[in-house]
Amino acid sequence: MKVFAPESKMFTLGGVFYPTGHVFLMFPSAEEALSAEKKLIDAGCDGGRISLLTPQDIHEKIAAGGMNSGEGLPSPGTEGATALHYEQLAREGHHALLVPAPSAKDTERVMRALAGSKISYAQKYRHFVIEDLVPDTAH
């Protein structure tokens, strides 16, 4: 696993987090996130490409840009609301994994590997579409 290092291609022109071709998964604790990472590696995912995000990372590197998405350039979707939700979960101590999953088959493999895991929120970022992968059961 690697420490999350944001890349410019993971953000829109307006600075909103939008990592196309990735699954963003949130877990209630660091332990749950690390357990999920092990399951993903066991399922054949490249552990060197999975990023762990702490609550501080989520706040500083992800949510901050989305919460300001109403300023400047118009937003085509609900990125601001998504950023607020990420921020709320991070304030409750949730950690996240960012997993490359460019194809639908990759996304299915990720979600199959994590069946039964305590996922608090999961989204797949596709071109122009953010797909909820599990119901939001955190609240």
Steps between C-alpha positions, in 0.01 A plus 500: 500500500616849434433827674251709306674757285251703299568533129361783289315253276292395805336844515273702274602841369310645796708300747235240586619144572400282205738203458362346181557125486520455877282368779498715815408294807448628853519288815412575863860448620860463388484133596203441268681678215816293552295180514334600173837563341611146589181358344565701183859376474383142559254551212781604266498879528841670489561612858760750381227695316248511787512822703402541865343830600480604864223729623750787479580411136129494419448840658807673357546333161150393396212674673641853507487541120152351466350708777606810307365364170217754499755775447633586156436245228156340479477143624333237280396280793488447872872517577445754779250277678731202458793696646285600798408137557866394485583777746225392740621139499864611541402707807356178644837328449433317175798407281495436126661295228541624145517197271571510127214329316494621140252240372165369618669161547758660732223667701315169534820331622549772764144477626500118500825498699348735756170318544425498872741786575382796705490750212342825611497657152622396156500673165639422157616800301434458128509760225219743587340253745552430869341164579398408855614143562346434841213664682604769743444330833718730711208723594 
